[in-house]
Amino acid sequence: MSEQREKIIKIVKETAKEGRLSCTAARKIASDFHVPPKVVGDLCNELKIKIKACELGCF
C-alpha cells in the first residue's frame, strides 16, 4: 500500500489549506482511493493537518 499511501499523502497536502482539511474533502479522498476515512484521518494526524467542519464524527 505504500504507493497508494504516497498518492493519498500528495493529494491531502495539495488539498489542505493552511494545515486544515475539510471533512467533506477528507471523505472524498477516502472514497476516491477506496479506503476507510480512518486511513485519511491517520495520515492527517501524521502530517499535523487538522480536519475541520467534521460532519459525522468520522475523524
Short mmCIF file of the C-alpha atoms (twelve columns), coordinates in Angstrom:
data_MODEL
# 
_entry.id   MODEL 
# 
loop_
_atom_site.group_PDB 
_atom_site.id 
_atom_site.type_symbol 
_atom_site.label_atom_id 
_atom_site.label_alt_id 
_atom_site.label_comp_id 
_atom_site.label_asym_id 
_atom_site.label_seq_id 
_atom_site.Cartn_x 
_atom_site.Cartn_y 
_atom_site.Cartn_z 
_atom_site.pdbx_PDB_model_num 
ATOM 1  C CA . MET A 1  0.000   0.000  0.000  1 
ATOM 2  C CA . SER A 2  2.977   2.345  0.144  1 
ATOM 3  C CA . GLU A 3  2.489   3.630  -3.428 1 
ATOM 4  C CA . GLN A 4  -1.173  4.312  -2.717 1 
ATOM 5  C CA . ARG A 5  -0.226  5.827  0.644  1 
ATOM 6  C CA . GLU A 6  2.164   8.243  -1.078 1 
ATOM 7  C CA . LYS A 7  -0.561  9.237  -3.557 1 
ATOM 8  C CA . ILE A 8  -3.010  9.883  -0.721 1 
ATOM 9  C CA . ILE A 9  -0.409  11.960 1.141  1 
ATOM 10 C CA . LYS A 10 0.235   14.022 -2.003 1 
ATOM 11 C CA . ILE A 11 -3.487  14.704 -2.506 1 
ATOM 12 C CA . VAL A 12 -4.016  15.537 1.184  1 
ATOM 13 C CA . LYS A 13 -1.115  18.022 1.116  1 
ATOM 14 C CA . GLU A 14 -2.385  19.605 -2.104 1 
ATOM 15 C CA . THR A 15 -5.943  19.868 -0.795 1 
ATOM 16 C CA . ALA A 16 -5.207  21.068 2.753  1 
ATOM 17 C CA . LYS A 17 -5.222  24.828 3.117  1 
ATOM 18 C CA . GLU A 18 -3.225  26.345 5.975  1 
ATOM 19 C CA . GLY A 19 -2.834  22.944 7.597  1 
ATOM 20 C CA . ARG A 20 -6.563  22.236 7.576  1 
ATOM 21 C CA . LEU A 21 -8.687  19.841 5.523  1 
ATOM 22 C CA . SER A 22 -12.475 19.841 5.463  1 
ATOM 23 C CA . CYS A 23 -14.308 16.711 6.491  1 
ATOM 24 C CA . THR A 24 -16.006 16.637 3.081  1 
ATOM 25 C CA . ALA A 25 -12.644 16.714 1.276  1 
ATOM 26 C CA . ALA A 26 -11.177 14.036 3.560  1 
ATOM 27 C CA . ARG A 27 -14.159 11.725 2.974  1 
ATOM 28 C CA . LYS A 28 -13.930 12.314 -0.788 1 
ATOM 29 C CA . ILE A 29 -10.223 11.420 -0.794 1 
ATOM 30 C CA . ALA A 30 -11.020 8.246  1.142  1 
ATOM 31 C CA . SER A 31 -13.774 7.391  -1.324 1 
ATOM 32 C CA . ASP A 32 -11.602 8.141  -4.369 1 
ATOM 33 C CA . PHE A 33 -8.903  5.782  -3.083 1 
ATOM 34 C CA . HIS A 34 -11.370 3.153  -1.784 1 
ATOM 35 C CA . VAL A 35 -10.010 3.316  1.778  1 
ATOM 36 C CA . PRO A 36 -11.828 3.868  5.077  1 
ATOM 37 C CA . PRO A 37 -11.962 7.509  6.267  1 
ATOM 38 C CA . LYS A 38 -9.771  6.466  9.215  1 
ATOM 39 C CA . VAL A 39 -6.835  5.935  6.816  1 
ATOM 40 C CA . VAL A 40 -7.063  9.557  5.651  1 
ATOM 41 C CA . GLY A 41 -7.581  10.731 9.233  1 
ATOM 42 C CA . ASP A 42 -4.499  8.855  10.432 1 
ATOM 43 C CA . LEU A 43 -2.417  10.348 7.615  1 
ATOM 44 C CA . CYS A 44 -3.692  13.813 8.510  1 
ATOM 45 C CA . ASN A 45 -2.609  13.206 12.100 1 
ATOM 46 C CA . GLU A 46 0.859   12.157 10.909 1 
ATOM 47 C CA . LEU A 47 1.096   15.257 8.717  1 
ATOM 48 C CA . LYS A 48 -0.217  17.540 11.508 1 
ATOM 49 C CA . ILE A 49 -3.214  18.504 9.362  1 
ATOM 50 C CA . LYS A 50 -6.431  19.257 11.228 1 
ATOM 51 C CA . ILE A 51 -9.831  18.085 9.998  1 
ATOM 52 C CA . LYS A 52 -12.276 20.992 10.050 1 
ATOM 53 C CA . ALA A 53 -16.055 21.152 9.825  1 
ATOM 54 C CA . CYS A 54 -16.427 17.488 10.738 1 
ATOM 55 C CA . GLU A 55 -19.916 16.403 9.797  1 
ATOM 56 C CA . LEU A 56 -20.302 12.848 11.038 1 
ATOM 57 C CA . GLY A 57 -17.675 12.434 13.721 1 
ATOM 58 C CA . CYS A 58 -15.591 10.269 11.354 1 
ATOM 59 C CA . PHE A 59 -12.341 11.897 12.362 1 
# 
